[in-house]
Amino acid sequence: MRKWHALLVGSLLLVSACTPVFDNKDEVIQETKDKDSNQAIIPNHSISEETYRMILSEDRSKVSKARSVTVNQMGNRMDISEFEQGLRRHSKEYYDPEEYFFQPGQFLSGDTVFDWLGRYDERHNEGGLNPELIEDEATAEQFRENPKYISNIVEQDYLVKKNDDVVELEGITIGISLRTVYNFTAEGRNYKEDHSTEELLKKGKEYAGTILKRLRERDQLKNVPVVFALYEEEEASSKVPGQFLTKTMVKGSSSSIGDWKDINEKHVLFPSKEAENDYFEDSQIFSDFREEVSDYFPNFVGMIANGFYVDNELQQVSIDIPIQFRSQSEVVGFTQYVYGLVVEMFPDHYDVEVKINSMDQQESLIVQQAGKEEPFVHIYE
């Protein structure tokens, strides 16, 4: 396995007799295959017990070698955020944040991922995962018979500190994002084809098998556990992100995928017919909250919320309230009012986040964590 030697910082730099100095990081020497070493950093502290500590380079945060792919491939900005954050969330089942460190993918380059997301070409050793098709010459029927299902691949790396302060790769997660809608142009016309969840599950599992085979052909990844997670994108115009469908873990050295574990997660827009029909009680709370805000500030632009459900239980609701304020005192007064509504109207068994925005900036933030008596509030200056 690939290893990194870590040197624990054992002394503090004394700046002055009255200036505090904080020892908040370990210094790590990264051992590459050819024995060249580059320094990197591991923070000593995490934001919470549920947050991974990240491997950093000497002077900046580490970035994925394929970081440009996601923005170019995914049409909904909410999908971009949910896809990467959700991968970390699901990785916690296999890689404990108290034991594992996180770093963005360092093994799959942008060129590699772009090649895999393309159409198959026999001239390439590792051709695209989508079916072969000469698109410039293809008819609409040929496009339908050879659709592109996969839109993005994200790699995340998980490392463990071993004896003698060695940091070692102990697992990777591969996220596979799949298109709900397939857009193509043929014979001078634009077409849109819907993909069912069943189709995406079938094709996504096939892609995972092919990707696993390619990973095992790399010396650094022959014996590394791999977690796969399949993600279903939403349409580009959607106000909520898509959802994860299923996941699985492949043990180190194994070249085959066993059983998959279904994921029952969903993002629901409030207000919407779906929310009203499927989650009536939660929808009613939001509706009452919206009405109270309107009574206080009748000319507010409107508000929407994103409810995140796991196994049909609401885990978090994120509310955006856009209002045009005339003064800072209006911001303070309105924030105080909304703070009171959050305390009085929302149950304490799920998280509530309220962002109050003017037309060009965020004005204040209210966060009520599940089980906490009082929300956190911050007014920006």
C-alpha positions in Angstrom: 0.0 0.0 0.0 1.0 3.6 -0.5 2.5 5.1 2.6 3.3 8.5 4.1 5.8 9.0 6.9 4.5 11.4 9.6 6.7 13.6 11.9 4.8 14.8 14.9 5.5 18.4 15.7 7.0 18.2 19.2 7.7 21.8 20.1 6.0 25.2 19.8 7.4 28.2 18.1 7.7 30.9 20.7 6.7 34.2 19.1 6.6 36.3 22.3 6.1 36.0 26.0 2.5 37.1 25.8 1.5 35.6 22.4 -0.3 32.2 22.4 0.8 29.6 19.9 -1.4 26.7 19.0 -0.1 23.3 18.1 -3.0 22.3 15.8 -1.3 20.2 13.2 0.9 17.2 12.6 3.6 17.5 10.0 3.6 14.6 7.5 6.2 13.5 5.0 4.6 11.8 2.1 6.4 8.7 0.8 5.8 8.2 -2.9 6.6 5.0 -4.8 9.9 6.3 -6.0 10.8 7.4 -2.5 10.7 11.2 -3.2 9.1 12.9 -0.2 6.7 15.9 0.0 5.5 17.5 3.1 1.8 17.5 4.0 -0.2 18.3 7.1 -2.9 16.7 9.2 -4.9 18.9 11.6 -4.9 17.7 15.2 -8.5 18.7 15.6 -11.7 18.0 13.7 -14.8 20.3 13.6 -16.9 17.5 15.2 -16.8 13.8 15.9 -18.6 13.2 12.6 -16.2 15.2 10.5 -13.1 13.8 8.8 -9.8 15.5 9.4 -8.4 16.3 6.0 -4.9 15.7 4.6 -3.5 19.1 3.6 -0.4 20.1 1.5 2.1 22.4 3.0 0.7 25.7 1.9 -2.9 25.0 0.7 -5.7 22.5 0.9 -5.3 19.4 -1.2 -7.5 19.2 -4.3 -8.7 16.3 -6.3 -6.7 15.5 -9.4 -10.0 15.4 -11.3 -11.5 18.5 -9.7 -12.5 20.2 -13.0 -14.7 17.3 -14.1 -17.6 17.7 -11.7 -18.4 21.3 -12.6 -18.3 20.5 -16.4 -20.3 17.3 -16.2 -23.2 18.1 -13.7 -25.8 20.6 -14.7 -27.4 21.2 -11.3 -25.2 23.0 -8.8 -27.1 21.4 -6.0 -26.2 18.0 -7.3 -22.5 19.0 -7.3 -22.6 19.8 -3.6 -24.8 16.8 -2.6 -22.8 14.3 -4.6 -19.5 15.0 -2.9 -20.8 15.7 0.6 -23.1 12.6 0.4 -20.1 10.4 -0.5 -18.4 11.4 2.7 -21.6 10.9 4.6 -22.0 7.3 3.3 -18.3 6.6 3.6 -18.6 7.0 7.4 -20.4 3.6 7.6 -17.1 2.0 6.4 -14.4 4.5 7.4 -14.8 5.8 11.0 -13.9 9.6 11.1 -12.2 9.0 14.5 -9.8 6.7 12.8 -9.6 7.7 9.2 -8.3 10.9 7.5 -9.7 12.2 4.3 -8.2 13.6 1.1 -9.7 14.4 -2.3 -8.9 11.7 -4.9 -5.2 11.5 -5.9 -5.3 8.5 -8.2 -7.7 9.3 -11.0 -6.6 12.3 -13.1 -9.0 14.6 -14.9 -8.0 13.1 -18.2 -8.7 9.6 -17.0 -12.1 10.5 -15.7 -13.1 12.4 -18.8 -12.0 9.3 -20.9 -14.1 7.0 -18.8 -17.1 9.3 -19.1 -16.9 9.3 -22.9 -18.0 6.8 -25.4 -16.1 3.6 -25.9 -13.3 3.8 -28.5 -11.4 0.6 -29.2 -8.3 2.7 -29.9 -8.0 3.5 -26.2 -6.7 0.9 -23.7 -9.4 2.1 -21.2 -12.2 3.3 -23.4 -15.3 5.2 -22.3 -17.9 3.5 -20.2 -20.7 4.7 -22.5 -21.6 2.6 -25.6 -19.7 3.3 -28.9 -21.4 5.7 -31.2 -20.2 8.2 -33.9 -22.4 11.1 -32.7 -21.9 13.4 -35.7 -23.4 10.7 -38.0 -25.9 9.1 -35.6 -29.7 9.2 -36.1 -32.1 9.9 -33.2 -32.9 6.2 -33.0 -29.3 5.3 -32.7 -28.9 7.8 -29.9 -31.9 6.2 -28.1 -30.4 2.7 -28.5 -27.0 3.8 -27.2 -27.7 6.4 -24.4 -25.2 8.0 -22.1 -26.2 7.1 -18.5 -23.1 8.1 -16.6 -22.3 11.7 -16.0 -19.6 11.9 -13.4 -17.1 9.8 -11.3 -15.7 11.1 -8.0 -12.9 9.5 -6.1 -12.3 10.1 -2.4 -9.3 8.7 -0.4 -9.3 7.5 3.3 -6.1 7.1 5.2 -5.0 5.8 8.6 -2.0 6.7 10.8 0.0 3.6 11.5 2.9 2.9 13.8 6.0 5.0 13.5 3.8 7.9 12.4 3.1 6.4 9.0 0.0 7.5 7.1 -1.3 4.7 4.9 -4.1 4.5 2.3 -6.7 2.2 3.7 -9.7 2.8 1.5 -11.2 4.8 -1.4 -14.7 5.7 -2.2 -15.9 5.9 -5.8 -19.1 7.8 -6.5 -20.9 7.2 -9.8 -23.5 9.8 -10.9 -26.2 8.9 -13.3 -28.4 11.0 -15.5 -32.1 11.1 -14.9 -32.5 12.9 -18.2 -30.6 12.2 -21.4 -30.3 15.2 -23.8 -29.0 14.8 -27.3 -29.1 16.5 -30.7 -29.6 14.5 -33.9 -30.7 15.4 -37.4 -30.9 19.1 -36.4 -33.3 18.6 -33.6 -32.9 18.5 -29.8 -34.3 15.5 -27.9 -34.8 14.6 -24.2 -35.2 11.0 -23.0 -36.0 10.1 -19.3 -34.1 7.3 -17.6 -35.9 5.3 -14.9 -34.4 4.5 -11.6 -34.3 0.8 -12.5 -32.3 1.5 -15.6 -29.8 3.7 -13.7 -29.4 1.0 -11.0 -28.7 -1.7 -13.6 -26.2 0.4 -15.6 -24.5 1.9 -12.5 -23.7 -1.5 -11.1 -22.2 -2.5 -14.5 -20.1 0.6 -14.5 -18.9 -0.2 -10.9 -17.7 -3.6 -12.0 -15.7 -2.2 -14.9 -14.2 0.6 -12.7 -13.2 -1.9 -10.0 -11.4 -4.0 -12.6 -9.5 -0.9 -13.8 -8.6 0.1 -10.2 -7.2 -3.4 -9.5 -4.9 -3.0 -12.5 -3.1 -0.2 -10.7 -0.3 -1.2 -8.4 -1.3 1.3 -5.6 -4.9 0.1 -5.5 -4.6 -3.7 -5.9 -5.3 -4.4 -2.2 -7.2 -1.3 -1.1 -10.9 -1.6 0.0 -13.3 0.2 -2.4 -16.7 1.7 -1.5 -19.0 2.3 -4.5 -22.1 4.6 -4.3 -24.6 5.2 -7.1 -26.2 8.7 -7.3 -29.3 9.7 -9.4 -29.1 13.3 -10.6 -32.0 15.7 -10.8 -32.8 17.8 -13.8 -30.8 20.9 -14.3 -33.8 23.1 -13.4 -34.6 21.3 -10.1 -34.5 23.3 -6.9 -33.5 20.3 -4.9 -30.6 17.8 -5.5 -30.9 14.2 -6.5 -30.5 11.1 -4.3 -28.2 8.2 -3.6 -29.6 4.9 -4.6 -27.3 2.1 -3.3 -23.8 1.4 -2.0 -21.4 -1.5 -1.5 -18.0 -2.2 -0.1 -15.4 -4.4 -1.9 -12.7 -5.8 0.4 -9.0 -5.3 -0.3 -7.7 -7.5 -3.1 -11.2 -8.6 -4.2 -12.0 -8.1 -7.8 -15.7 -8.8 -7.7 -18.7 -6.9 -6.2 -21.0 -8.7 -3.9 -24.4 -7.5 -2.5 -25.5 -3.9 -2.7 -27.2 -2.0 0.1 -30.2 0.1 -0.8 -30.2 3.7 0.3 -33.6 5.3 1.2 -32.8 9.1 1.0 -34.8 11.9 -0.6 -34.6 15.7 -0.9 -38.1 17.3 -1.0 -39.0 20.8 -2.0 -41.3 22.9 0.2 -43.8 24.1 -1.0 -44.7 21.4 -3.6 -47.4 18.9 -4.4 -45.0 16.1 -3.5 -44.4 17.5 0.0 -48.1 18.1 0.5 -49.1 14.6 -0.7 -46.3 12.5 0.9 -45.2 14.6 3.9 -48.4 16.5 4.9 -47.5 17.3 8.5 -44.1 18.7 7.6 -45.6 20.6 4.7 -48.1 22.1 7.1 -45.5 23.3 9.5 -43.6 25.0 6.6 -46.8 26.5 5.3 -47.7 28.0 8.8 -44.1 29.3 9.1 -44.3 30.9 5.7 -47.6 32.6 6.6 -46.2 34.0 9.8 -43.2 35.4 8.0 -45.6 37.0 5.4 -47.6 38.6 8.2 -44.5 40.3 9.5 -43.1 41.3 6.2 -45.9 41.3 3.6 -43.7 42.3 0.6 -41.1 39.5 1.0 -40.1 37.9 -2.3 -40.9 34.3 -1.2 -39.3 31.4 0.4 -38.5 27.7 -0.4 -37.1 24.9 1.7 -35.3 21.7 1.1 -36.3 18.8 3.4 -33.8 15.9 3.6 -35.4 12.5 4.5 -33.7 9.3 5.5 -36.0 6.2 5.7 -38.9 8.6 5.4 -37.9 10.5 8.5 -37.1 14.2 8.2 -33.4 14.8 9.2 -32.9 18.4 8.2 -34.8 21.3 6.6 -32.9 24.2 5.0 -35.0 27.3 4.5 -34.0 30.3 2.3 -35.8 33.6 2.9 -35.0 36.3 0.3 -36.0 39.9 1.4 -35.0 43.3 0.4 -34.1 45.3 3.5 -33.8 49.1 3.8 -31.5 49.2 6.9 -29.5 47.1 9.3 -32.1 47.5 12.0 -34.6 45.8 9.7 -32.3 42.9 9.4 -31.9 42.6 13.2 -35.6 42.9 13.9 -36.6 40.4 11.3 -33.9 37.9 12.3 -35.1 38.2 16.0 -38.7 37.5 14.8 -37.8 34.5 12.7 -35.6 33.2 15.5 -38.7 33.1 17.7 -40.7 31.3 15.1 -38.1 28.6 14.7 -38.1 28.0 18.5 -41.9 27.9 18.7 -42.9 26.1 15.5 -40.3 23.5 14.6 -39.9 20.2 16.5 -36.5 19.5 18.1 -35.9 16.1 16.5 -34.4 17.4 13.3 -32.0 20.1 12.2 -33.4 23.5 11.0 -31.3 26.0 9.0 -32.6 29.4 8.0 -30.7 31.7 5.7 -32.0 35.2 5.4 -30.8 36.9 2.3 -31.1 40.3 0.6 -30.8 40.5 -3.2 -27.1 40.4 -3.3 -25.8 38.9 0.0 -26.6 36.8 3.0 -27.8 38.9 6.0 -28.2 36.4 8.8 -28.2 32.7 9.7 -30.2 30.7 12.2 -29.4 27.1 13.0 -31.3 24.8 15.3 -29.6 21.5 15.9 -31.7 18.5 16.8 -31.9 18.1 20.6 -30.5 21.5 21.4 -32.6 23.9 23.5 -31.8 27.1 21.6 -30.8 27.9 18.0 -27.5 29.5 17.0 -27.9 32.9 15.3 -25.5 35.1 13.5 -26.1 38.5 11.8 -23.6 39.5 9.2 -22.2 43.0 9.2 
